[in-house]
Amino acid sequence: MPELPEVQTVVNEIKKQKLVGEKIKDVEILVPSLVAPMDTAAFAKALKGRKITDLSRRAKYIVATLDDGNYFISHLRMSGHFVTIDAKEERGRFERARITFANGKALRYDDIRKFGRFNLVKDKEEILGKLGPEPLEKSFTPKLLFSLFPKDKKVKLCVKAWLLDQTNVAGLGNIYVDEALWLAKIHPERPAASITMREAEALRDAIQSVLKKGIANSGTSLGHTQGNFISADGKHGNNAETLNVFHRQGKPCPRCGAIIEKSVVAQRGTHICPNCQKK
Ligand SMILES: [Zn+2]
């Protein structure tokens, strides 16, 4: 699933293609579930003739501000891709929607698994209101992160599950959580309530470091099939080769040489160095 760096890469790429400020000429929604509960025709009608005045990211959402004050908010979920194409290009095999612009370019939305979602709302807080803080903001200090962790020692929720919950910290998913916990030398099964101020400092730095590297490398693509991350320029990300633990089970830890192990934590495949990350 695309995480913060992948979604940011898509936003950066669409901006580079100069689609912000262009008038939307046509909208085709090919899969009704993409815009549900809205009707496909109503969705297309509301978007047609509008201009995107601003494009940004919040957590794993792509937020397009429209010139009528509404917001077009999309979530790529498991396997969604936006690809910028020439409007005349033929229908793609996994194409689920197409937004055509007045300048002859189009945004094609491909989604092999069809879990992606498009929303059109007047109040963006309807979708984004419950999200936790953005981890790359200046305000995301170690003190803030520490203050967010549960303080009741009876709370058994592990730190990995806590980090994956978008209402605690926004934008993290399985890959970057494993990478950040390894960098901060914290075991993913540690109770979130047991994280000390010192560990919160290391974890804040680690989260920012892995996310910044992910963005600098245009995201992580774990393979080269349609189900993997592809940015709006049709390219795969380069971050996979730089990962330290994720998908590296059986290989040596880059820090200490111990063999990286894979287990299941918070129902997700989890990668740790048993020497660097002690329970
Ligand atoms: Zn190690």
Boltz pocket constraint, residues with backbone or C-beta under 6 A from the ligand:
constraints:
  - pocket:
      binder: B
      contacts: [[A, 253], [A, 254], [A, 255], [A, 256], [A, 257], [A, 258], [A, 273], [A, 274], [A, 275], [A, 276], [A, 277]]
      max_distance: 6.0
